[in-house]
Amino acid sequence: MTPYGKVAQAAISAASLLAENFSTDGGKRLNSREIAEKRKLSQAIVAKVLTTLSKIGIVTGSPGPGGGYSLACHPKQVTLQQIVAPFERQEPSLSCPFGEGWCGTGPHCPLHKQLERLRVQMSEFLNRTTLASFQA
């Protein structure tokens, strides 16, 4: 239950499974099919997020039999913000649900303060929560 889109949620889901399987001795590598099956996700989406997470250094992948993906570093070093950022446009301010003529161009709408507070809380949550939260 996040305010983010399907791809960002799939990225969190895939990375969390890699965190569950993390071990300092290398741990178990999982391929996109295994992750998709275990998390009940589309394999195409999982492959896409793993490729992106690999490009930014969060996961490492190896091809072939016995290959697959694993976290590139300890789960406590990876924040949810790092995982979500490549898939979501991170805006420093909210779009006003009342439309144009409010917040930013006119008076603040009745929801402005509460929505801004929620945005700040979500940002703080993503920045302080690491993949270590998913380890047993």
C-alpha positions as CSV (number, residue, x, y, z in Angstrom):
1,M,0.0,0.0,0.0
2,T,2.1,2.9,-1.3
3,P,1.1,6.0,-3.1
4,Y,3.4,5.0,-6.0
5,G,2.7,3.3,-9.3
6,K,2.8,-0.3,-10.3
7,V,6.4,-0.3,-11.4
8,A,7.8,1.4,-8.3
9,Q,5.8,-1.1,-6.1
10,A,7.2,-4.0,-8.2
11,A,10.7,-2.6,-7.6
12,I,10.1,-2.5,-3.8
13,S,8.6,-6.0,-3.9
14,A,11.5,-7.5,-6.0
15,A,14.2,-5.8,-3.9
16,S,12.6,-6.9,-0.7
17,L,12.7,-10.5,-1.8
18,L,16.4,-10.1,-2.6
19,A,16.9,-8.7,0.9
20,E,15.1,-11.7,2.4
21,N,17.6,-13.9,0.5
22,F,20.7,-11.8,1.3
23,S,23.7,-13.3,2.9
24,T,27.2,-11.9,3.4
25,D,28.6,-14.9,1.7
26,G,26.7,-14.1,-1.5
27,G,23.3,-15.4,-0.7
28,K,20.9,-17.0,-3.2
29,R,20.6,-15.4,-6.6
30,L,17.1,-15.2,-8.0
31,N,16.1,-14.7,-11.6
32,S,13.2,-12.5,-12.8
33,R,10.9,-15.6,-13.2
34,E,11.5,-16.7,-9.6
35,I,10.9,-13.3,-8.2
36,A,7.8,-12.8,-10.4
37,E,6.3,-16.1,-9.3
38,K,7.1,-15.6,-5.6
39,R,5.7,-12.0,-5.5
40,K,2.9,-12.7,-8.0
41,L,4.1,-10.1,-10.4
42,S,4.5,-9.8,-14.2
43,Q,7.9,-11.2,-15.2
44,A,8.2,-8.4,-17.8
45,I,7.9,-5.8,-15.0
46,V,10.3,-7.6,-12.7
47,A,12.8,-7.9,-15.5
48,K,12.5,-4.2,-16.2
49,V,12.9,-3.1,-12.6
50,L,15.9,-5.4,-12.1
51,T,17.6,-4.0,-15.2
52,T,17.1,-0.5,-13.9
53,L,18.2,-1.4,-10.3
54,S,21.3,-3.0,-11.8
55,K,22.2,0.1,-13.8
56,I,22.1,2.2,-10.7
57,G,24.1,-0.3,-8.6
58,I,21.5,-1.6,-6.2
59,V,21.5,-5.1,-7.6
60,T,24.0,-7.2,-9.4
61,G,23.1,-9.8,-12.0
62,S,24.8,-12.7,-13.6
63,P,23.6,-14.6,-16.7
64,G,23.4,-18.3,-17.3
65,P,22.6,-21.3,-15.2
66,G,22.9,-20.5,-11.6
67,G,22.8,-16.8,-12.5
68,G,20.3,-14.3,-11.3
69,Y,20.1,-11.2,-9.2
70,S,21.3,-10.3,-5.7
71,L,21.7,-7.1,-3.8
72,A,24.9,-5.3,-4.5
73,C,25.4,-4.3,-0.9
74,H,23.9,-5.0,2.6
75,P,20.2,-4.4,2.8
76,K,20.8,-1.8,5.6
77,Q,22.6,0.3,3.0
78,V,19.7,0.5,0.6
79,T,16.8,2.8,1.3
80,L,13.3,2.6,-0.2
81,Q,13.9,6.0,-1.6
82,Q,16.8,4.7,-3.7
83,I,14.5,2.0,-5.1
84,V,11.5,4.2,-5.8
85,A,13.4,7.2,-7.2
86,P,14.2,5.7,-10.7
87,F,10.5,4.9,-11.2
88,E,8.6,7.8,-9.8
89,R,8.8,11.5,-10.6
90,Q,9.8,13.0,-7.3
91,E,8.3,16.5,-6.9
92,P,9.3,18.8,-4.1
93,S,5.7,20.1,-4.0
94,L,2.3,18.6,-4.5
95,S,-0.1,19.3,-7.3
96,C,-3.2,20.8,-5.8
97,P,-6.3,18.5,-6.0
98,F,-8.4,21.6,-6.5
99,G,-6.7,22.4,-9.8
100,E,-5.3,25.7,-11.1
101,G,-6.0,28.9,-9.3
102,W,-5.1,27.5,-5.9
103,C,-1.8,26.5,-4.2
104,G,1.0,28.3,-5.9
105,T,-1.0,30.7,-8.0
106,G,-3.6,31.7,-5.4
107,P,-4.6,31.0,-1.8
108,H,-3.8,27.5,-0.4
109,C,-6.6,25.0,-0.8
110,P,-8.3,23.6,2.3
111,L,-6.2,20.4,2.1
112,H,-2.8,22.0,1.5
113,K,-1.3,21.7,5.0
114,Q,-2.4,18.1,5.5
115,L,-1.2,17.0,2.1
116,E,2.2,18.8,2.5
117,R,2.6,17.1,5.9
118,L,1.8,13.7,4.3
119,R,4.3,14.3,1.5
120,V,7.0,15.2,4.0
121,Q,6.2,12.1,6.1
122,M,6.3,9.8,3.1
123,S,9.7,11.3,2.0
124,E,11.1,10.8,5.5
125,F,9.8,7.2,5.7
126,L,11.4,6.3,2.3
127,N,14.7,7.9,3.3
128,R,15.0,6.2,6.7
129,T,13.5,2.8,5.8
130,T,16.0,0.3,4.5
131,L,15.7,-3.2,2.9
132,A,16.9,-4.5,6.3
133,S,13.3,-4.2,7.3
134,F,12.5,-7.2,5.2
135,Q,15.1,-9.5,6.7
136,A,13.9,-12.1,9.2
